[in-house]
Amino acid sequence: MHQTQWTLWRRWVAANAVGEMLGLGTTFALGAWAIPRLEQEAGAAGVLLAFVVAVASGAIEATLVGLAQWWAMHPWLAQISRRAWWLATLAGALAAYVLGYLPSTLMSLGEQSGQAPMAEPPQWIVLLLAAGLGLAGGALLSLAQWWVLRRAAPHAGWWIPANMIAWMVGMPIIFWAIDAAQQTNSLVAGALLLAGALLVMGALVGAIHGLVLVRLVQAATSQPPAPR
C-alpha cells in the first residue's frame, strides 16, 4: 500500500474507532436509562415510544461517526461536503436502527398482550443472528453513503458489500460486549468493557471497509492531495 493510501487508511480506522466508541457508547447509555422507564410506565404505548426513542438515538452515532469519517477522507475526496456525508450517514443509521430494534419491539408488544416471553437462545445463536443483522444493517447503513460517494469515486458500488462484510464481523462483537458488560459486578467495569469493545469493533469495521475506500480513492485520482 502506497504511503499516502496508508495514511488515509490509518485516519479512517482511527476515525471509525473513536466515532463508534463515543457514538454507540452514548447511544447505549441513553437507551439503558430511558428505554426501561418508558416500557414500564406506559404499557404498549411505552414500548412504541421506547422504539421511537431508540431509533432517534441513532442520530447520535450517525453524527459522531459521520463527521469523523468525513474528517478522515476529506483531504482525498474534497468533492464530498461535510453536510452531504453527515446526512447520508444519518439516513443509513436511522434505517439500520429501525431494522435492529424492530424484533425486540415486536417481542415486547407480544408480552404486553399477554403472550409468554420467549426464551433467550444460546449465545452462539445470538451471535450468528447478529452477524446476519450486520449483513442487512451494513447494506442499509451504506446505501445513502454510496449515493454520495458515487459522485466522487468510480466503482463506488463496492462500498455496499464492503460495509455488509464489515458489519457482519462487527455486529457480533457489539452483542457479545453488551452481554458481557451486563454480567459484570461493577457499573464502571461494565462501562469500561463496553467502551473497549466498541473501540475495537469500530477499528475492525473501519479497517475492513477502509480497504475498499482506499481502492475507490485510488481509482478516483492517481495523486491524492496530502492531508491537511
PyMOL CGO cylinders between C-alpha atoms (Angstrom):
from pymol import cmd
from pymol.cgo import CYLINDER

trace = [
    CYLINDER, 0.00, 0.00, 0.00, 1.37, 3.42, -1.01, 0.3, 1, 1, 1, 1, 1, 1,
    CYLINDER, 1.37, 3.42, -1.01, 2.30, 5.74, 1.86, 0.3, 1, 1, 1, 1, 1, 1,
    CYLINDER, 2.30, 5.74, 1.86, -0.46, 8.21, 1.04, 0.3, 1, 1, 1, 1, 1, 1,
    CYLINDER, -0.46, 8.21, 1.04, -3.02, 5.42, 0.87, 0.3, 1, 1, 1, 1, 1, 1,
    CYLINDER, -3.02, 5.42, 0.87, -1.69, 4.06, 4.16, 0.3, 1, 1, 1, 1, 1, 1,
    CYLINDER, -1.69, 4.06, 4.16, -2.24, 7.49, 5.71, 0.3, 1, 1, 1, 1, 1, 1,
    CYLINDER, -2.24, 7.49, 5.71, -5.86, 7.55, 4.53, 0.3, 1, 1, 1, 1, 1, 1,
    CYLINDER, -5.86, 7.55, 4.53, -6.47, 4.04, 5.85, 0.3, 1, 1, 1, 1, 1, 1,
    CYLINDER, -6.47, 4.04, 5.85, -4.98, 4.83, 9.26, 0.3, 1, 1, 1, 1, 1, 1,
    CYLINDER, -4.98, 4.83, 9.26, -7.02, 8.03, 9.58, 0.3, 1, 1, 1, 1, 1, 1,
    CYLINDER, -7.02, 8.03, 9.58, -10.15, 6.15, 8.55, 0.3, 1, 1, 1, 1, 1, 1,
    CYLINDER, -10.15, 6.15, 8.55, -9.61, 3.33, 11.06, 0.3, 1, 1, 1, 1, 1, 1,
    CYLINDER, -9.61, 3.33, 11.06, -8.92, 5.80, 13.89, 0.3, 1, 1, 1, 1, 1, 1,
    CYLINDER, -8.92, 5.80, 13.89, -11.95, 7.93, 12.99, 0.3, 1, 1, 1, 1, 1, 1,
    CYLINDER, -11.95, 7.93, 12.99, -14.25, 4.91, 12.97, 0.3, 1, 1, 1, 1, 1, 1,
    CYLINDER, -14.25, 4.91, 12.97, -12.85, 3.53, 16.21, 0.3, 1, 1, 1, 1, 1, 1,
    CYLINDER, -12.85, 3.53, 16.21, -13.28, 6.74, 18.18, 0.3, 1, 1, 1, 1, 1, 1,
    CYLINDER, -13.28, 6.74, 18.18, -16.56, 7.66, 16.47, 0.3, 1, 1, 1, 1, 1, 1,
    CYLINDER, -16.56, 7.66, 16.47, -18.18, 4.30, 17.21, 0.3, 1, 1, 1, 1, 1, 1,
    CYLINDER, -18.18, 4.30, 17.21, -16.92, 4.20, 20.79, 0.3, 1, 1, 1, 1, 1, 1,
    CYLINDER, -16.92, 4.20, 20.79, -18.31, 7.67, 21.55, 0.3, 1, 1, 1, 1, 1, 1,
    CYLINDER, -18.31, 7.67, 21.55, -21.38, 7.44, 19.32, 0.3, 1, 1, 1, 1, 1, 1,
    CYLINDER, -21.38, 7.44, 19.32, -22.59, 3.95, 20.18, 0.3, 1, 1, 1, 1, 1, 1,
    CYLINDER, -22.59, 3.95, 20.18, -21.45, 4.33, 23.77, 0.3, 1, 1, 1, 1, 1, 1,
    CYLINDER, -21.45, 4.33, 23.77, -23.56, 7.46, 24.22, 0.3, 1, 1, 1, 1, 1, 1,
    CYLINDER, -23.56, 7.46, 24.22, -26.48, 5.86, 22.40, 0.3, 1, 1, 1, 1, 1, 1,
    CYLINDER, -26.48, 5.86, 22.40, -26.36, 2.77, 24.61, 0.3, 1, 1, 1, 1, 1, 1,
    CYLINDER, -26.36, 2.77, 24.61, -26.10, 4.86, 27.77, 0.3, 1, 1, 1, 1, 1, 1,
    CYLINDER, -26.10, 4.86, 27.77, -29.14, 6.90, 26.76, 0.3, 1, 1, 1, 1, 1, 1,
    CYLINDER, -29.14, 6.90, 26.76, -31.08, 3.77, 25.86, 0.3, 1, 1, 1, 1, 1, 1,
    CYLINDER, -31.08, 3.77, 25.86, -30.17, 1.98, 29.09, 0.3, 1, 1, 1, 1, 1, 1,
    CYLINDER, -30.17, 1.98, 29.09, -31.50, 4.93, 31.07, 0.3, 1, 1, 1, 1, 1, 1,
    CYLINDER, -31.50, 4.93, 31.07, -34.61, 5.85, 29.07, 0.3, 1, 1, 1, 1, 1, 1,
    CYLINDER, -34.61, 5.85, 29.07, -35.99, 2.71, 27.43, 0.3, 1, 1, 1, 1, 1, 1,
    CYLINDER, -35.99, 2.71, 27.43, -36.75, 0.60, 30.55, 0.3, 1, 1, 1, 1, 1, 1,
    CYLINDER, -36.75, 0.60, 30.55, -38.56, 3.55, 32.14, 0.3, 1, 1, 1, 1, 1, 1,
    CYLINDER, -38.56, 3.55, 32.14, -40.69, 4.10, 29.07, 0.3, 1, 1, 1, 1, 1, 1,
    CYLINDER, -40.69, 4.10, 29.07, -41.56, 0.41, 28.70, 0.3, 1, 1, 1, 1, 1, 1,
    CYLINDER, -41.56, 0.41, 28.70, -42.53, 0.01, 32.36, 0.3, 1, 1, 1, 1, 1, 1,
    CYLINDER, -42.53, 0.01, 32.36, -44.65, 3.11, 32.79, 0.3, 1, 1, 1, 1, 1, 1,
    CYLINDER, -44.65, 3.11, 32.79, -46.99, 3.11, 29.81, 0.3, 1, 1, 1, 1, 1, 1,
    CYLINDER, -46.99, 3.11, 29.81, -47.60, -0.45, 28.59, 0.3, 1, 1, 1, 1, 1, 1,
    CYLINDER, -47.60, -0.45, 28.59, -47.77, -0.94, 24.83, 0.3, 1, 1, 1, 1, 1, 1,
    CYLINDER, -47.77, -0.94, 24.83, -47.65, 2.80, 24.24, 0.3, 1, 1, 1, 1, 1, 1,
    CYLINDER, -47.65, 2.80, 24.24, -44.45, 2.90, 26.26, 0.3, 1, 1, 1, 1, 1, 1,
    CYLINDER, -44.45, 2.90, 26.26, -42.95, 0.12, 24.16, 0.3, 1, 1, 1, 1, 1, 1,
    CYLINDER, -42.95, 0.12, 24.16, -43.70, 2.05, 20.97, 0.3, 1, 1, 1, 1, 1, 1,
    CYLINDER, -43.70, 2.05, 20.97, -42.36, 5.26, 22.46, 0.3, 1, 1, 1, 1, 1, 1,
    CYLINDER, -42.36, 5.26, 22.46, -39.22, 3.42, 23.53, 0.3, 1, 1, 1, 1, 1, 1,
    CYLINDER, -39.22, 3.42, 23.53, -38.84, 2.20, 19.94, 0.3, 1, 1, 1, 1, 1, 1,
    CYLINDER, -38.84, 2.20, 19.94, -39.07, 5.76, 18.63, 0.3, 1, 1, 1, 1, 1, 1,
    CYLINDER, -39.07, 5.76, 18.63, -36.53, 6.99, 21.20, 0.3, 1, 1, 1, 1, 1, 1,
    CYLINDER, -36.53, 6.99, 21.20, -34.17, 4.10, 20.43, 0.3, 1, 1, 1, 1, 1, 1,
    CYLINDER, -34.17, 4.10, 20.43, -34.30, 4.76, 16.69, 0.3, 1, 1, 1, 1, 1, 1,
    CYLINDER, -34.30, 4.76, 16.69, -33.94, 8.52, 17.14, 0.3, 1, 1, 1, 1, 1, 1,
    CYLINDER, -33.94, 8.52, 17.14, -30.88, 7.95, 19.33, 0.3, 1, 1, 1, 1, 1, 1,
    CYLINDER, -30.88, 7.95, 19.33, -29.19, 6.61, 16.21, 0.3, 1, 1, 1, 1, 1, 1,
    CYLINDER, -29.19, 6.61, 16.21, -28.71, 10.25, 15.25, 0.3, 1, 1, 1, 1, 1, 1,
    CYLINDER, -28.71, 10.25, 15.25, -26.03, 10.47, 17.94, 0.3, 1, 1, 1, 1, 1, 1,
    CYLINDER, -26.03, 10.47, 17.94, -23.96, 7.67, 16.47, 0.3, 1, 1, 1, 1, 1, 1,
    CYLINDER, -23.96, 7.67, 16.47, -24.58, 8.88, 12.91, 0.3, 1, 1, 1, 1, 1, 1,
    CYLINDER, -24.58, 8.88, 12.91, -23.43, 12.41, 13.73, 0.3, 1, 1, 1, 1, 1, 1,
    CYLINDER, -23.43, 12.41, 13.73, -20.24, 11.44, 15.54, 0.3, 1, 1, 1, 1, 1, 1,
    CYLINDER, -20.24, 11.44, 15.54, -19.27, 8.68, 13.13, 0.3, 1, 1, 1, 1, 1, 1,
    CYLINDER, -19.27, 8.68, 13.13, -20.30, 10.59, 10.02, 0.3, 1, 1, 1, 1, 1, 1,
    CYLINDER, -20.30, 10.59, 10.02, -18.32, 13.70, 10.97, 0.3, 1, 1, 1, 1, 1, 1,
    CYLINDER, -18.32, 13.70, 10.97, -15.30, 11.61, 11.96, 0.3, 1, 1, 1, 1, 1, 1,
    CYLINDER, -15.30, 11.61, 11.96, -15.40, 9.74, 8.66, 0.3, 1, 1, 1, 1, 1, 1,
    CYLINDER, -15.40, 9.74, 8.66, -15.69, 12.97, 6.70, 0.3, 1, 1, 1, 1, 1, 1,
    CYLINDER, -15.69, 12.97, 6.70, -12.65, 14.38, 8.54, 0.3, 1, 1, 1, 1, 1, 1,
    CYLINDER, -12.65, 14.38, 8.54, -10.68, 11.25, 7.67, 0.3, 1, 1, 1, 1, 1, 1,
    CYLINDER, -10.68, 11.25, 7.67, -11.45, 11.20, 3.94, 0.3, 1, 1, 1, 1, 1, 1,
    CYLINDER, -11.45, 11.20, 3.94, -11.86, 14.91, 3.15, 0.3, 1, 1, 1, 1, 1, 1,
    CYLINDER, -11.86, 14.91, 3.15, -8.26, 15.57, 2.03, 0.3, 1, 1, 1, 1, 1, 1,
    CYLINDER, -8.26, 15.57, 2.03, -8.70, 12.91, -0.66, 0.3, 1, 1, 1, 1, 1, 1,
    CYLINDER, -8.70, 12.91, -0.66, -12.38, 13.41, -1.52, 0.3, 1, 1, 1, 1, 1, 1,
    CYLINDER, -12.38, 13.41, -1.52, -12.85, 17.15, -1.21, 0.3, 1, 1, 1, 1, 1, 1,
    CYLINDER, -12.85, 17.15, -1.21, -15.83, 16.99, -3.59, 0.3, 1, 1, 1, 1, 1, 1,
    CYLINDER, -15.83, 16.99, -3.59, -17.91, 15.44, -0.81, 0.3, 1, 1, 1, 1, 1, 1,
    CYLINDER, -17.91, 15.44, -0.81, -19.26, 18.07, 1.56, 0.3, 1, 1, 1, 1, 1, 1,
    CYLINDER, -19.26, 18.07, 1.56, -19.48, 17.53, 5.29, 0.3, 1, 1, 1, 1, 1, 1,
    CYLINDER, -19.48, 17.53, 5.29, -23.25, 18.10, 5.21, 0.3, 1, 1, 1, 1, 1, 1,
    CYLINDER, -23.25, 18.10, 5.21, -23.81, 15.57, 2.41, 0.3, 1, 1, 1, 1, 1, 1,
    CYLINDER, -23.81, 15.57, 2.41, -21.84, 12.84, 4.15, 0.3, 1, 1, 1, 1, 1, 1,
    CYLINDER, -21.84, 12.84, 4.15, -23.47, 13.54, 7.50, 0.3, 1, 1, 1, 1, 1, 1,
    CYLINDER, -23.47, 13.54, 7.50, -26.98, 13.41, 6.03, 0.3, 1, 1, 1, 1, 1, 1,
    CYLINDER, -26.98, 13.41, 6.03, -26.17, 10.20, 4.18, 0.3, 1, 1, 1, 1, 1, 1,
    CYLINDER, -26.17, 10.20, 4.18, -24.79, 8.61, 7.35, 0.3, 1, 1, 1, 1, 1, 1,
    CYLINDER, -24.79, 8.61, 7.35, -27.82, 9.80, 9.31, 0.3, 1, 1, 1, 1, 1, 1,
    CYLINDER, -27.82, 9.80, 9.31, -30.30, 8.33, 6.82, 0.3, 1, 1, 1, 1, 1, 1,
    CYLINDER, -30.30, 8.33, 6.82, -28.50, 5.00, 6.79, 0.3, 1, 1, 1, 1, 1, 1,
    CYLINDER, -28.50, 5.00, 6.79, -28.18, 4.83, 10.57, 0.3, 1, 1, 1, 1, 1, 1,
    CYLINDER, -28.18, 4.83, 10.57, -31.86, 5.55, 11.20, 0.3, 1, 1, 1, 1, 1, 1,
    CYLINDER, -31.86, 5.55, 11.20, -32.89, 2.86, 8.71, 0.3, 1, 1, 1, 1, 1, 1,
    CYLINDER, -32.89, 2.86, 8.71, -30.49, 0.37, 10.32, 0.3, 1, 1, 1, 1, 1, 1,
    CYLINDER, -30.49, 0.37, 10.32, -31.77, 1.23, 13.80, 0.3, 1, 1, 1, 1, 1, 1,
    CYLINDER, -31.77, 1.23, 13.80, -35.34, 0.53, 12.70, 0.3, 1, 1, 1, 1, 1, 1,
    CYLINDER, -35.34, 0.53, 12.70, -34.21, -2.89, 11.48, 0.3, 1, 1, 1, 1, 1, 1,
    CYLINDER, -34.21, -2.89, 11.48, -32.21, -3.55, 14.62, 0.3, 1, 1, 1, 1, 1, 1,
    CYLINDER, -32.21, -3.55, 14.62, -34.84, -2.60, 17.19, 0.3, 1, 1, 1, 1, 1, 1,
    CYLINDER, -34.84, -2.60, 17.19, -37.92, -3.94, 15.40, 0.3, 1, 1, 1, 1, 1, 1,
    CYLINDER, -37.92, -3.94, 15.40, -37.62, -7.61, 16.54, 0.3, 1, 1, 1, 1, 1, 1,
    CYLINDER, -37.62, -7.61, 16.54, -37.23, -6.78, 20.24, 0.3, 1, 1, 1, 1, 1, 1,
    CYLINDER, -37.23, -6.78, 20.24, -40.05, -4.24, 20.00, 0.3, 1, 1, 1, 1, 1, 1,
    CYLINDER, -40.05, -4.24, 20.00, -42.40, -6.80, 18.49, 0.3, 1, 1, 1, 1, 1, 1,
    CYLINDER, -42.40, -6.80, 18.49, -41.49, -9.28, 21.23, 0.3, 1, 1, 1, 1, 1, 1,
    CYLINDER, -41.49, -9.28, 21.23, -42.13, -6.64, 23.91, 0.3, 1, 1, 1, 1, 1, 1,
    CYLINDER, -42.13, -6.64, 23.91, -45.51, -5.86, 22.37, 0.3, 1, 1, 1, 1, 1, 1,
    CYLINDER, -45.51, -5.86, 22.37, -46.33, -9.55, 22.41, 0.3, 1, 1, 1, 1, 1, 1,
    CYLINDER, -46.33, -9.55, 22.41, -45.51, -9.74, 26.11, 0.3, 1, 1, 1, 1, 1, 1,
    CYLINDER, -45.51, -9.74, 26.11, -47.72, -6.71, 26.76, 0.3, 1, 1, 1, 1, 1, 1,
    CYLINDER, -47.72, -6.71, 26.76, -50.62, -8.52, 25.08, 0.3, 1, 1, 1, 1, 1, 1,
    CYLINDER, -50.62, -8.52, 25.08, -50.26, -11.48, 27.42, 0.3, 1, 1, 1, 1, 1, 1,
    CYLINDER, -50.26, -11.48, 27.42, -48.08, -13.80, 25.37, 0.3, 1, 1, 1, 1, 1, 1,
    CYLINDER, -48.08, -13.80, 25.37, -45.45, -15.78, 27.26, 0.3, 1, 1, 1, 1, 1, 1,
    CYLINDER, -45.45, -15.78, 27.26, -41.96, -14.27, 26.93, 0.3, 1, 1, 1, 1, 1, 1,
    CYLINDER, -41.96, -14.27, 26.93, -39.69, -16.09, 24.50, 0.3, 1, 1, 1, 1, 1, 1,
    CYLINDER, -39.69, -16.09, 24.50, -36.76, -18.00, 25.96, 0.3, 1, 1, 1, 1, 1, 1,
    CYLINDER, -36.76, -18.00, 25.96, -33.40, -16.45, 25.13, 0.3, 1, 1, 1, 1, 1, 1,
    CYLINDER, -33.40, -16.45, 25.13, -31.49, -18.63, 22.63, 0.3, 1, 1, 1, 1, 1, 1,
    CYLINDER, -31.49, -18.63, 22.63, -27.92, -19.84, 23.28, 0.3, 1, 1, 1, 1, 1, 1,
    CYLINDER, -27.92, -19.84, 23.28, -25.22, -17.24, 22.81, 0.3, 1, 1, 1, 1, 1, 1,
    CYLINDER, -25.22, -17.24, 22.81, -23.83, -18.84, 19.66, 0.3, 1, 1, 1, 1, 1, 1,
    CYLINDER, -23.83, -18.84, 19.66, -27.22, -18.46, 18.00, 0.3, 1, 1, 1, 1, 1, 1,
    CYLINDER, -27.22, -18.46, 18.00, -27.47, -14.85, 19.19, 0.3, 1, 1, 1, 1, 1, 1,
    CYLINDER, -27.47, -14.85, 19.19, -24.04, -14.10, 17.70, 0.3, 1, 1, 1, 1, 1, 1,
    CYLINDER, -24.04, -14.10, 17.70, -24.96, -15.85, 14.45, 0.3, 1, 1, 1, 1, 1, 1,
    CYLINDER, -24.96, -15.85, 14.45, -28.15, -13.80, 14.22, 0.3, 1, 1, 1, 1, 1, 1,
    CYLINDER, -28.15, -13.80, 14.22, -26.09, -10.71, 14.99, 0.3, 1, 1, 1, 1, 1, 1,
    CYLINDER, -26.09, -10.71, 14.99, -23.85, -11.47, 12.02, 0.3, 1, 1, 1, 1, 1, 1,
    CYLINDER, -23.85, -11.47, 12.02, -26.93, -11.73, 9.80, 0.3, 1, 1, 1, 1, 1, 1,
    CYLINDER, -26.93, -11.73, 9.80, -28.21, -8.47, 11.22, 0.3, 1, 1, 1, 1, 1, 1,
    CYLINDER, -28.21, -8.47, 11.22, -24.84, -6.94, 10.42, 0.3, 1, 1, 1, 1, 1, 1,
    CYLINDER, -24.84, -6.94, 10.42, -25.13, -8.01, 6.79, 0.3, 1, 1, 1, 1, 1, 1,
    CYLINDER, -25.13, -8.01, 6.79, -28.55, -6.41, 6.42, 0.3, 1, 1, 1, 1, 1, 1,
    CYLINDER, -28.55, -6.41, 6.42, -27.71, -3.38, 8.56, 0.3, 1, 1, 1, 1, 1, 1,
    CYLINDER, -27.71, -3.38, 8.56, -24.46, -2.79, 6.68, 0.3, 1, 1, 1, 1, 1, 1,
    CYLINDER, -24.46, -2.79, 6.68, -26.40, -2.59, 3.42, 0.3, 1, 1, 1, 1, 1, 1,
    CYLINDER, -26.40, -2.59, 3.42, -28.81, -0.05, 4.89, 0.3, 1, 1, 1, 1, 1, 1,
    CYLINDER, -28.81, -0.05, 4.89, -26.03, 1.97, 6.53, 0.3, 1, 1, 1, 1, 1, 1,
    CYLINDER, -26.03, 1.97, 6.53, -24.05, 2.28, 3.33, 0.3, 1, 1, 1, 1, 1, 1,
    CYLINDER, -24.05, 2.28, 3.33, -26.79, 2.80, 0.74, 0.3, 1, 1, 1, 1, 1, 1,
    CYLINDER, -26.79, 2.80, 0.74, -27.11, 6.57, 1.17, 0.3, 1, 1, 1, 1, 1, 1,
    CYLINDER, -27.11, 6.57, 1.17, -23.34, 6.92, 1.59, 0.3, 1, 1, 1, 1, 1, 1,
    CYLINDER, -23.34, 6.92, 1.59, -22.90, 5.11, -1.73, 0.3, 1, 1, 1, 1, 1, 1,
    CYLINDER, -22.90, 5.11, -1.73, -25.24, 7.63, -3.37, 0.3, 1, 1, 1, 1, 1, 1,
    CYLINDER, -25.24, 7.63, -3.37, -22.91, 10.42, -2.25, 0.3, 1, 1, 1, 1, 1, 1,
    CYLINDER, -22.91, 10.42, -2.25, -19.68, 8.54, -2.85, 0.3, 1, 1, 1, 1, 1, 1,
    CYLINDER, -19.68, 8.54, -2.85, -20.53, 7.58, -6.42, 0.3, 1, 1, 1, 1, 1, 1,
    CYLINDER, -20.53, 7.58, -6.42, -20.30, 11.22, -7.48, 0.3, 1, 1, 1, 1, 1, 1,
    CYLINDER, -20.30, 11.22, -7.48, -16.67, 11.38, -6.38, 0.3, 1, 1, 1, 1, 1, 1,
    CYLINDER, -16.67, 11.38, -6.38, -15.27, 7.90, -7.00, 0.3, 1, 1, 1, 1, 1, 1,
    CYLINDER, -15.27, 7.90, -7.00, -15.75, 5.34, -9.79, 0.3, 1, 1, 1, 1, 1, 1,
    CYLINDER, -15.75, 5.34, -9.79, -16.85, 1.81, -8.88, 0.3, 1, 1, 1, 1, 1, 1,
    CYLINDER, -16.85, 1.81, -8.88, -18.47, 3.15, -5.69, 0.3, 1, 1, 1, 1, 1, 1,
    CYLINDER, -18.47, 3.15, -5.69, -20.90, 0.24, -5.74, 0.3, 1, 1, 1, 1, 1, 1,
    CYLINDER, -20.90, 0.24, -5.74, -18.26, -1.79, -3.90, 0.3, 1, 1, 1, 1, 1, 1,
    CYLINDER, -18.26, -1.79, -3.90, -18.96, 0.37, -0.86, 0.3, 1, 1, 1, 1, 1, 1,
    CYLINDER, -18.96, 0.37, -0.86, -22.17, -1.52, -0.08, 0.3, 1, 1, 1, 1, 1, 1,
    CYLINDER, -22.17, -1.52, -0.08, -20.75, -5.08, 0.06, 0.3, 1, 1, 1, 1, 1, 1,
    CYLINDER, -20.75, -5.08, 0.06, -17.72, -3.73, 1.93, 0.3, 1, 1, 1, 1, 1, 1,
    CYLINDER, -17.72, -3.73, 1.93, -19.99, -2.39, 4.66, 0.3, 1, 1, 1, 1, 1, 1,
    CYLINDER, -19.99, -2.39, 4.66, -22.01, -5.59, 4.71, 0.3, 1, 1, 1, 1, 1, 1,
    CYLINDER, -22.01, -5.59, 4.71, -18.89, -7.67, 5.36, 0.3, 1, 1, 1, 1, 1, 1,
    CYLINDER, -18.89, -7.67, 5.36, -17.53, -5.16, 7.87, 0.3, 1, 1, 1, 1, 1, 1,
    CYLINDER, -17.53, -5.16, 7.87, -20.73, -5.12, 9.92, 0.3, 1, 1, 1, 1, 1, 1,
    CYLINDER, -20.73, -5.12, 9.92, -21.15, -8.88, 9.65, 0.3, 1, 1, 1, 1, 1, 1,
    CYLINDER, -21.15, -8.88, 9.65, -17.87, -9.03, 11.58, 0.3, 1, 1, 1, 1, 1, 1,
    CYLINDER, -17.87, -9.03, 11.58, -18.57, -6.07, 13.86, 0.3, 1, 1, 1, 1, 1, 1,
    CYLINDER, -18.57, -6.07, 13.86, -22.15, -6.70, 14.98, 0.3, 1, 1, 1, 1, 1, 1,
    CYLINDER, -22.15, -6.70, 14.98, -21.43, -9.93, 16.93, 0.3, 1, 1, 1, 1, 1, 1,
    CYLINDER, -21.43, -9.93, 16.93, -18.78, -8.01, 18.89, 0.3, 1, 1, 1, 1, 1, 1,
    CYLINDER, -18.78, -8.01, 18.89, -21.43, -5.50, 19.95, 0.3, 1, 1, 1, 1, 1, 1,
    CYLINDER, -21.43, -5.50, 19.95, -23.84, -8.22, 21.08, 0.3, 1, 1, 1, 1, 1, 1,
    CYLINDER, -23.84, -8.22, 21.08, -21.10, -10.07, 22.95, 0.3, 1, 1, 1, 1, 1, 1,
    CYLINDER, -21.10, -10.07, 22.95, -19.93, -6.87, 24.65, 0.3, 1, 1, 1, 1, 1, 1,
    CYLINDER, -19.93, -6.87, 24.65, -23.43, -5.92, 25.83, 0.3, 1, 1, 1, 1, 1, 1,
    CYLINDER, -23.43, -5.92, 25.83, -23.94, -9.37, 27.32, 0.3, 1, 1, 1, 1, 1, 1,
    CYLINDER, -23.94, -9.37, 27.32, -20.51, -9.40, 28.96, 0.3, 1, 1, 1, 1, 1, 1,
    CYLINDER, -20.51, -9.40, 28.96, -20.97, -5.87, 30.37, 0.3, 1, 1, 1, 1, 1, 1,
    CYLINDER, -20.97, -5.87, 30.37, -24.32, -6.86, 31.92, 0.3, 1, 1, 1, 1, 1, 1,
    CYLINDER, -24.32, -6.86, 31.92, -22.66, -9.76, 33.72, 0.3, 1, 1, 1, 1, 1, 1,
    CYLINDER, -22.66, -9.76, 33.72, -20.01, -7.65, 35.46, 0.3, 1, 1, 1, 1, 1, 1,
    CYLINDER, -20.01, -7.65, 35.46, -20.43, -6.80, 39.14, 0.3, 1, 1, 1, 1, 1, 1,
    CYLINDER, -20.43, -6.80, 39.14, -19.49, -3.16, 38.69, 0.3, 1, 1, 1, 1, 1, 1,
    CYLINDER, -19.49, -3.16, 38.69, -21.11, -0.43, 36.62, 0.3, 1, 1, 1, 1, 1, 1,
    CYLINDER, -21.11, -0.43, 36.62, -17.70, 1.11, 35.98, 0.3, 1, 1, 1, 1, 1, 1,
    CYLINDER, -17.70, 1.11, 35.98, -16.19, -2.22, 34.92, 0.3, 1, 1, 1, 1, 1, 1,
    CYLINDER, -16.19, -2.22, 34.92, -19.12, -2.88, 32.62, 0.3, 1, 1, 1, 1, 1, 1,
    CYLINDER, -19.12, -2.88, 32.62, -18.85, 0.57, 31.06, 0.3, 1, 1, 1, 1, 1, 1,
    CYLINDER, -18.85, 0.57, 31.06, -15.10, 0.19, 30.51, 0.3, 1, 1, 1, 1, 1, 1,
    CYLINDER, -15.10, 0.19, 30.51, -15.53, -3.26, 28.98, 0.3, 1, 1, 1, 1, 1, 1,
    CYLINDER, -15.53, -3.26, 28.98, -18.23, -1.98, 26.64, 0.3, 1, 1, 1, 1, 1, 1,
    CYLINDER, -18.23, -1.98, 26.64, -16.19, 1.10, 25.67, 0.3, 1, 1, 1, 1, 1, 1,
    CYLINDER, -16.19, 1.10, 25.67, -13.13, -1.02, 24.92, 0.3, 1, 1, 1, 1, 1, 1,
    CYLINDER, -13.13, -1.02, 24.92, -15.15, -3.48, 22.84, 0.3, 1, 1, 1, 1, 1, 1,
    CYLINDER, -15.15, -3.48, 22.84, -16.76, -0.65, 20.87, 0.3, 1, 1, 1, 1, 1, 1,
    CYLINDER, -16.76, -0.65, 20.87, -13.34, 0.86, 20.22, 0.3, 1, 1, 1, 1, 1, 1,
    CYLINDER, -13.34, 0.86, 20.22, -12.04, -2.46, 18.90, 0.3, 1, 1, 1, 1, 1, 1,
    CYLINDER, -12.04, -2.46, 18.90, -15.22, -3.05, 16.90, 0.3, 1, 1, 1, 1, 1, 1,
    CYLINDER, -15.22, -3.05, 16.90, -15.05, 0.40, 15.32, 0.3, 1, 1, 1, 1, 1, 1,
    CYLINDER, -15.05, 0.40, 15.32, -11.42, -0.10, 14.37, 0.3, 1, 1, 1, 1, 1, 1,
    CYLINDER, -11.42, -0.10, 14.37, -12.11, -3.52, 12.88, 0.3, 1, 1, 1, 1, 1, 1,
    CYLINDER, -12.11, -3.52, 12.88, -15.14, -2.33, 10.90, 0.3, 1, 1, 1, 1, 1, 1,
    CYLINDER, -15.14, -2.33, 10.90, -13.19, 0.70, 9.71, 0.3, 1, 1, 1, 1, 1, 1,
    CYLINDER, -13.19, 0.70, 9.71, -10.22, -1.47, 8.74, 0.3, 1, 1, 1, 1, 1, 1,
    CYLINDER, -10.22, -1.47, 8.74, -12.40, -3.65, 6.53, 0.3, 1, 1, 1, 1, 1, 1,
    CYLINDER, -12.40, -3.65, 6.53, -14.39, -1.05, 4.60, 0.3, 1, 1, 1, 1, 1, 1,
    CYLINDER, -14.39, -1.05, 4.60, -11.41, 1.32, 4.78, 0.3, 1, 1, 1, 1, 1, 1,
    CYLINDER, -11.41, 1.32, 4.78, -9.51, -1.00, 2.44, 0.3, 1, 1, 1, 1, 1, 1,
    CYLINDER, -9.51, -1.00, 2.44, -12.27, -0.58, -0.14, 0.3, 1, 1, 1, 1, 1, 1,
    CYLINDER, -12.27, -0.58, -0.14, -12.33, 3.19, 0.40, 0.3, 1, 1, 1, 1, 1, 1,
    CYLINDER, -12.33, 3.19, 0.40, -8.60, 3.31, -0.33, 0.3, 1, 1, 1, 1, 1, 1,
    CYLINDER, -8.60, 3.31, -0.33, -9.17, 1.46, -3.60, 0.3, 1, 1, 1, 1, 1, 1,
    CYLINDER, -9.17, 1.46, -3.60, -12.00, 3.80, -4.55, 0.3, 1, 1, 1, 1, 1, 1,
    CYLINDER, -12.00, 3.80, -4.55, -9.84, 6.84, -3.88, 0.3, 1, 1, 1, 1, 1, 1,
    CYLINDER, -9.84, 6.84, -3.88, -7.01, 5.27, -5.88, 0.3, 1, 1, 1, 1, 1, 1,
    CYLINDER, -7.01, 5.27, -5.88, -9.38, 4.84, -8.80, 0.3, 1, 1, 1, 1, 1, 1,
    CYLINDER, -9.38, 4.84, -8.80, -10.64, 8.41, -8.45, 0.3, 1, 1, 1, 1, 1, 1,
    CYLINDER, -10.64, 8.41, -8.45, -7.25, 10.07, -8.55, 0.3, 1, 1, 1, 1, 1, 1,
    CYLINDER, -7.25, 10.07, -8.55, -3.70, 8.92, -9.13, 0.3, 1, 1, 1, 1, 1, 1,
    CYLINDER, -3.70, 8.92, -9.13, -2.20, 11.67, -6.96, 0.3, 1, 1, 1, 1, 1, 1,
    CYLINDER, -2.20, 11.67, -6.96, -4.45, 12.47, -3.98, 0.3, 1, 1, 1, 1, 1, 1,
    CYLINDER, -4.45, 12.47, -3.98, -3.62, 15.69, -2.13, 0.3, 1, 1, 1, 1, 1, 1,
    CYLINDER, -3.62, 15.69, -2.13, -1.70, 15.46, 1.10, 0.3, 1, 1, 1, 1, 1, 1,
    CYLINDER, -1.70, 15.46, 1.10, -3.78, 15.53, 4.29, 0.3, 1, 1, 1, 1, 1, 1,
    CYLINDER, -3.78, 15.53, 4.29, -4.17, 18.88, 5.98, 0.3, 1, 1, 1, 1, 1, 1,
]
cmd.load_cgo(trace, "trace")
